[in-house]
Amino acid sequence: MGQFEGKTAVVTGGSTGIGLATAIRLAAEGAHVFITGRRKAALDAAVETIGPAGATAVVGDISDLTDLDRLYDAVRARGRGLDVVFANAASASFATLEQTTEQHFDQTFGVNVRGTLFTVQKALPLLNDGASVILNSSVRAGDGVAAFGTYAASKAAIRSYARTWANELKDRNIRVNAISPGTIDTPGLDAVADTGDAPVTTSQFAAGVPLGRIGHPDEVANVVAFLASEQSSFILGANLYIDGGEAQL
Ligand SMILES: NC(=O)c1ccc[n+]([C@@H]2O[C@H](COP(=O)([O-])OP(=O)(O)OC[C@H]3O[C@@H](n4cnc5c(N)ncnc54)[C@H](OP(=O)(O)O)[C@@H]3O)[C@@H](O)[C@H]2O)c1
C-alpha cells in the first residue's frame, strides 16, 4: 500500500515540470490526482504519463474563478473530499521596474497571487480532516534578482499566505506549508530564461548554486510528497527550501 492510497489530490499546473513530477509521485503512491492547466494536449499527455487510473485532467486557468469551480466540481463528483492541494501553477517573466507594464503586473499577480488564493479558498469545503495544502513559492521571494521583481513579490505574497492560512486552518487539522524551489530544470525555466534582454543558459543558472547544478523536478516532488504526508505532521506554516544551497550558503 502506498502512503497516499485512497487519497485525493489536486495539483495545479500538473501538465509539465514540477507539477507533473509531483502528480506522478503522488499517483505512484496511491493518490488519485486531479491536474489542471490551460493546454488540453499537454494535460492529456500528462495523464498518459501518470497512468489514466491515477489522474483526471481538468482544463483551466487558475486566474479564472469559473475554471476553478469546474475543477472542484470534478473533485466533488468523485465523492471522497480532498486530502492534498499543491497550488503550483504560476507565471514568470522578466521585466525591470522601468519596463513593467500594467498588463505584466496584473498578469503575474492575477495568476500567482489571486489565482493561488482562490485555488485554496475554493478547495476549503472539500478538504478532509488531516488534509495538507502546499503552496509553491520560490527562492526569488527572498532576493532581488534584477528584472524579476514582480515575480519575486508575488512569490513573497505566497510565502506570507502560507503563514496566515496555516493559522486559520489549523483548527480543522489542515496543515498549510510553502516550498521554495531554487533553479529547477523545467520547461518553465527554459521559457523564462528567454524572456529577458539576453537569454540565460543552464550553466549560468548552475553557477549560482552551491551544489554546482540546477535541480530536478523529482527533487521538488520528494519534498511536496513529504509535506503532503503524515511524515511531516509537526510542520506547519513552514517554508522548505529545495535549492542546492542557493539561498542558504
Ligand atoms: N523551475 C524553477 O526553477 C522554479 C523555481 C522556483 C519556483 N518555481 C515555481 O514552480 C512552479 C512550477 O513551475 P515549473 O518550472 O514547473 O513551470 P512549467 O514547467 O512551465 O509548468 C507550469 C505548469 O503550470 C501551468 N500553468 C501556467 N499558468 C497557468 C495558469 N494560469 N492556470 C493554470 N495552469 C497554469 C502550465 O500549463 P499551461 O501552460 O498549459 O497552463 C504547466 O502545467 C511555479 O509556481 C514556479 O513559479 C519554479
The ligand as an SDF file (V2000), in Angstrom:
LIG
                    3D

 48 52  0  0  0  0  0  0  0  0999 V2000
   11.6070   25.9370  -12.4160 N   0  0  0  0  0  0  0  0  0  0  0  0
   12.1290   26.6930  -11.4750 C   0  0  0  0  0  0  0  0  0  0  0  0
   13.3280   26.9830  -11.4890 O   0  0  0  0  0  0  0  0  0  0  0  0
   11.2700   27.2170  -10.3530 C   0  0  0  0  0  0  0  0  0  0  0  0
   11.8930   27.8040   -9.2570 C   0  0  0  0  0  0  0  0  0  0  0  0
   11.1300   28.2890   -8.1980 C   0  0  0  0  0  0  0  0  0  0  0  0
    9.7520   28.1780   -8.2470 C   0  0  0  0  0  0  0  0  0  0  0  0
    9.1650   27.6230   -9.3340 N   0  0  0  0  0  0  0  0  0  0  0  0
    7.7100   27.5480   -9.3260 C   0  0  0  0  0  0  0  0  0  0  0  0
    7.3160   26.2150   -9.6130 O   0  0  0  0  0  0  0  0  0  0  0  0
    6.0210   26.2350  -10.2190 C   0  0  0  0  0  0  0  0  0  0  0  0
    6.0250   25.3800  -11.4590 C   0  0  0  0  0  0  0  0  0  0  0  0
    6.9920   25.8840  -12.3440 O   0  0  0  0  0  0  0  0  0  0  0  0
    7.7020   24.9650  -13.4350 P   0  0  0  0  0  0  0  0  0  0  0  0
    9.0940   25.4720  -13.5240 O   0  0  0  0  0  0  0  0  0  0  0  0
    7.4320   23.5390  -13.1930 O   0  0  0  0  0  0  0  0  0  0  0  0
    6.9510   25.5090  -14.7460 O   0  0  0  0  0  0  0  0  0  0  0  0
    6.3420   24.7840  -16.0360 P   0  0  0  0  0  0  0  0  0  0  0  0
    7.1250   23.5990  -16.4200 O   0  0  0  0  0  0  0  0  0  0  0  0
    6.1610   25.8870  -17.0250 O   0  0  0  0  0  0  0  0  0  0  0  0
    4.9190   24.3040  -15.5270 O   0  0  0  0  0  0  0  0  0  0  0  0
    3.9300   25.2430  -15.2630 C   0  0  0  0  0  0  0  0  0  0  0  0
    2.6100   24.4970  -15.1930 C   0  0  0  0  0  0  0  0  0  0  0  0
    1.6070   25.4390  -14.7930 O   0  0  0  0  0  0  0  0  0  0  0  0
    0.5960   25.5080  -15.7890 C   0  0  0  0  0  0  0  0  0  0  0  0
    0.0980   26.8750  -15.7930 N   0  0  0  0  0  0  0  0  0  0  0  0
    0.7570   28.0100  -16.0900 C   0  0  0  0  0  0  0  0  0  0  0  0
   -0.0520   29.0630  -15.9620 N   0  0  0  0  0  0  0  0  0  0  0  0
   -1.2550   28.5740  -15.5540 C   0  0  0  0  0  0  0  0  0  0  0  0
   -2.4960   29.1570  -15.2540 C   0  0  0  0  0  0  0  0  0  0  0  0
   -2.6850   30.4640  -15.3510 N   0  0  0  0  0  0  0  0  0  0  0  0
   -3.5140   28.3560  -14.8710 N   0  0  0  0  0  0  0  0  0  0  0  0
   -3.3590   27.0060  -14.7900 C   0  0  0  0  0  0  0  0  0  0  0  0
   -2.1910   26.4100  -15.0590 N   0  0  0  0  0  0  0  0  0  0  0  0
   -1.1600   27.1780  -15.4590 C   0  0  0  0  0  0  0  0  0  0  0  0
    1.2860   25.0550  -17.0710 C   0  0  0  0  0  0  0  0  0  0  0  0
    0.3810   24.5500  -18.0380 O   0  0  0  0  0  0  0  0  0  0  0  0
   -0.2890   25.5270  -19.1430 P   0  0  0  0  0  0  0  0  0  0  0  0
    0.8040   26.3820  -19.6900 O   0  0  0  0  0  0  0  0  0  0  0  0
   -0.8930   24.6020  -20.1390 O   0  0  0  0  0  0  0  0  0  0  0  0
   -1.3290   26.3220  -18.4150 O   0  0  0  0  0  0  0  0  0  0  0  0
    2.1490   23.9410  -16.5240 C   0  0  0  0  0  0  0  0  0  0  0  0
    1.3720   22.7760  -16.2770 O   0  0  0  0  0  0  0  0  0  0  0  0
    5.6870   27.7180  -10.4100 C   0  0  0  0  0  0  0  0  0  0  0  0
    4.9390   28.1730   -9.3170 O   0  0  0  0  0  0  0  0  0  0  0  0
    7.0450   28.3720  -10.4050 C   0  0  0  0  0  0  0  0  0  0  0  0
    6.9740   29.7290  -10.0610 O   0  0  0  0  0  0  0  0  0  0  0  0
    9.8700   27.1420  -10.3850 C   0  0  0  0  0  0  0  0  0  0  0  0
  1  2  1  0
  2  3  2  0
  2  4  1  0
  4  5  1  0
  4 48  2  0
  5  6  2  0
  6  7  1  0
  7  8  2  0
  8  9  1  0
  8 48  1  0
  9 10  1  0
  9 46  1  0
 10 11  1  0
 11 12  1  0
 11 44  1  0
 12 13  1  0
 13 14  1  0
 14 15  2  0
 14 16  1  0
 14 17  1  0
 17 18  1  0
 18 19  2  0
 18 20  1  0
 18 21  1  0
 21 22  1  0
 22 23  1  0
 23 24  1  0
 23 42  1  0
 24 25  1  0
 25 26  1  0
 25 36  1  0
 26 27  1  0
 26 35  1  0
 27 28  2  0
 28 29  1  0
 29 30  1  0
 29 35  2  0
 30 31  1  0
 30 32  2  0
 32 33  1  0
 33 34  2  0
 34 35  1  0
 36 37  1  0
 36 42  1  0
 37 38  1  0
 38 39  2  0
 38 40  1  0
 38 41  1  0
 42 43  1  0
 44 45  1  0
 44 46  1  0
 46 47  1  0
M  CHG  2   8   1  16  -1
M  END
$$$$
